[in-house]
Amino acid sequence: MHGPYLLFLGDITEPSAAKTGAGLREWRSELCIGQLRLPGCKVDLGLPDLSLEQAVAAGARTLVVGIVNVGGFIAETWIPTLKSALEAGLDLAAGLHHRLADVPVLSETASRSGRVLYDVRQPTQAFRPGTGEKRSGLRLLTVGTDCVVGKKYTALSLERALRYRRVKADFRATGQTGILISGRGVAVDAVIADFISGAAEWLSPANEPDHWDIIEGQGCLHHPAYAGVTLGLIHGSQPDALVLCHEPIRTHLLGLQYPTPSLGEAIEANLAAARLTNPRVRMVGISINTSRMTASEAGAVAERIGAETGLPCCDPLRHGVDRIVDYMMALTW
């Protein structure tokens, strides 16, 4: 993909639906020159509102669909704008289940205009089932008490903090937003179930003994809809360390009436699952999402959870992740 990017927000009304756009805005702001919103859109990423013509004039090269909607589909209301973007000279990128290339008018327009369609959620190679064989190098996987609690942001924050300390570390993306941010990875929820663990092994191959792969987690072991992808990722990642991500004020699993698990339940369930392929796995921290809390509330809950679990606890965006990295670096691996 070629930057700079124009982020397409369509006609969405909920901030959570702009997860991809918000991730790029947060972690690759230097590449994001503006946003394009259709009438009715109520989400604002704080970028300049640009038309296609203005964006091209400002140097944009790719229109990125910054939307993650339920079902991962390309809405009919978006297609005229996406088609116009191709005709204006922009490539298109999306991380939806519904492929850009499967929309006839977009495929035809891209071919005619010499533009590129990037469907980043679609694996570009075949995977095999996981083997569980021990690999050299060190791996940390972010897991959660629910979906959408900050696993990607936590992993990116840990990579940045480790690199700042000159520790060899690489973020390994397992979702479409992470792939767009890092430029590499595999969307494990688009991999055939039998091969998820194998895809995770491919994503984090054997490496130098002191190198850390910081692997973006997906789903939640306690979520009836998404536990399967989480389990495959845990087994294939073969993590040495886990960081549990949690939103303290959330009471029910995303989209369901099931209560969120306690921290103790989540810690033990994830460690038990991970021990299958790495008996020495350890939980090294709790990452909390306090975006819906005040600064004083966030500080108090971090202290409380730290005391309850005996693990460093912090919000990566509010507090940074130095507490977790300090704890990791003090352990023998």
N, C-alpha and C positions, 0 to 999 in steps of 0.2 A: 504494500500500500504506500501511496505517496501522499505526504502532507504538503501544505497545511490542510486541515479538515474544516468542513462546514457541518455542524451537527444538526441533523433533522429530527425535530421533536413532534412533527405531525400535529394531531389535534388532541393529544393526551391531556388529562385533567389531574392525574395523581402524580406527585413527585416520584413515588416508587417505580412508576412505569418508565422513568427516564434513567434507570440504573446505568445503562451503558454510557449514555451521554454524560452523566454526572461523574462516572469513573474516569472518563477521558479528560473531563474538565479539571478534576482533582489531580490526576497523576501525569497528564501530558498537556498541561495548559499551554505550553509553548507552541503546540501544533494546532490548537483550536482557535480559529480566527472569528468565528461567529456561530449563531444559531439561526435556524429557519423554522418558523412556527406557522402552522395553518390557522385559519380562523377557528376560535373555540379553544385553542390550546391555553391552558392555565399554568403551565410549568415554565419557569424561567431559570436558566442556569447562570445568569449574570453575564452573558456574552452579548456582543452587539447583535441586534436583529438585522440580518442581511438578506437581500433578495439573491437569487441565483446570479444575476448579472453583477451585482455589487461584490459578491463573494469571488467570482472569477476574476474581476478586476483587482481584487485585493490579493490574489495569488492562490486561492483555494484550488486544490487538485482532486480532492475526494469528498463526496457527500457521504457521511456516515449516519446510518439510521441509529439514533441514540436511544431506541425504544426497546423495552422488554415487556411485551404484553402477554396476557394469559393465552396460552396456545401457540405463541410465537409465530403469528401470521402477519402477512403483509395486507394491510387494509386497502380496500378498493379506493378509499378517499385519498390515499397517498400516491397512487400510481401515476396520475398526471404530473405531479411535481417530480417524482423520481425519473419519469421519462424526460421531462424538460431539463433536468439536471444533466442527463447524458447528452442531450442535444446541445447544451450549453458548454460542453467540453469537460465535464467532471466524471470521474469514475464513481462507482457506487460500492459501498460496503455495508454489510448487515450481519448480525449474529443471530438471526431468527431461525426457527425450525423450517419455516416456509422459505425456500431458496429464491433469491432474486432471479437466478437463471431459469427457474420454473415458471416465471411470469412471462408469457410469450411476447408481449409488447416490449418488455424491458430487455429480454434476450435479443429480440430483433433489432431494437434501437441501438443497443451496445455494439452488435455486430456491424451495423450500418455505419455507425459513427466512430468506430475504432476505439471504443471505451472498454474498460474492464469491470466485471462484476466480481466482487469478493464476498463469497459466502463463507464466513470464517467459522461457522458452527459445524460445517461439514468436514469430517476427517478426510484427508487427502491420501491416506494409505490404509492398508488392512492391518489389523492387529491379531495376535494370537492370545489364547487364554494365558493367564498368569502362571508362573511356575513356583513362586515363593522362594526361589533360590536367593541366598544371601548375596548382596552386592556391596562393593566397597563404597566409601563415602558416607556422609551423614545426611539425614533427611528429617525435616520438620513438617508436619501436616497440621493445618488449622481445621478444627472440627467445631460443631456448634450444638447448642441446646435447641436450636430451631433453624429454619432457613432464613436468609436475609438478616443476619445478625452481625456481619462484618468480617467474614472469613477472608475475603479478598483483600480488604484494606489492611487487615492485620498482617497478612503474608507480605504485602508490599512494604509495609512499615518495617517489618522485621528484616527484610532484605536490605532496605536502605540503611537501617541502623547497624547491621552487621558489616556492610561494605564500608561505612564510615569508620569502623574500627579496624579496617583492613582485613577482615575475615572473608575468606572466599565464600561467596553466596550467590545463588541465582533463584529468582522467582520463577516458579513453574506454573503456568496458567492452565486451568482446567475448565474454564468457561469462556463464553464469547467476549465478555468485557475484558477479562484478563488477557486474552489473546490480542485484542485490539490495543491494549495498553503496552504489552511487552513485545508484540510482534511475532510471538511464537507460542506453541502450546497445542492442546487438544481439548475440545469440548466433550467431556466424558459422558454427558447426558445424551449425546448423539451417537454413542458407540453401542453396538449390540451388547446386550447384558453379559453374555458369556465372555466377552473380551475386555470388559472394563478394567479388571485387574491387570491384564496384559498391557493395556494402554497406559496405565499408571506406571508400570515397570519401564516401558519405553520412554515415558516422559522424564523419569528420574533414573538414568542409567548409572552403571558403575562409574565412580569418580575418584579423585584424590582423597586420601583418608581424612583430611581436615576440611574438605569442601562440604558446604551445606546447600542442599536443595530445599528451598522454602516453597512447599506445595500448597496451592490454593485448594481449600476444601469445598465440598459441595453437599447440599442437602443436610440431613440430620438423621442419626440412627433411630430417633424416637418419632420421626414423622412417617405416618403410614404411606404417604405418596412417594417419598424420596429416599427412604432408608436404603433401598437397594443400590443406588448409585454411590451412596456414602460408604457402604460396606465394601464394595468392589474397589473403591479408591483407597480405603484404609489398607486392605490386604495387598494391593499392588504397590502402594507407596512404601510399605515396609518401614514405617517411620520409627526413628530413634526417639523423637520428641513430638509431643502433641501440645497444642495451645487450644483451650476451649473458649469459644466465642459465645457471648451471652448478652441479651438485652434485659437488664434487671427488672424493668417495669412490665415486661410482657407476661401475660398470664396464660395464653392459649397458643397452641401451634398455629402457624400461619395458615389462614383459610379454613381452620377446623375448630371443633369444640373440645378437642383433646387438650388437657392442661400441659403446659411446658414441664419438662422433668426438672427435678431439683439438681443443683450443681453436683451433689454427691452421686446421684443416679447417673448423670451424664458422664462424669469422670470415670466411674467404674465401668460403664457400658463401653465406652470408647477404648479404654485400656484393655478390657477383656477381648474386644474384637481385634485390636492391634497385636496382641500377644501371639496370635496364630502365626504370623510371619516374622515377628520380632519379639521374643520373650522378654527382652531388656528394655522395651519402650517405657518412657517416663512422661508424665504430664509436667510441663515446665511453666505454665502460666495460665491466667484467665484474662481474656481480652473482653472488655465490656463496651457496648454501644450505648452511649449516654446522650444521643442526639436529641432525645425528647425530655432531657432533664436539665436542671440548672447546674452551673459550675459547682456550687456548694453541695448539691445533692450528689453529683458525680464523684466528688472527692470523698464524701462520707461513705458511699456505697463501695467504692474501691477499697477503702480501709476495712470495711466490714467483711467483704468477701475475702480479702487477703487474710484476715484473722481467722475466718471460718475454715478456709481450705489449706492454709499454710503455704500458699503459692502467691507469687507476685501478681497483682491485679492492676490493670490500667486501661484507660481508653486511648487507643493509638493516636487519635486526632487531637484529643485534649491534653493528654499527659505524655505522649510518646511511649515508646516500648523499651526504654532503657532498663526498667526494673526486670523485665522478662529476660532481656539479653544478659544482664549482669548475672542472673540466676543460672542461665544456660552455660555461660562461660566459666562459672565456678564449679561445674560438674565435670566428672571424668567420663569421657565417651570412648 
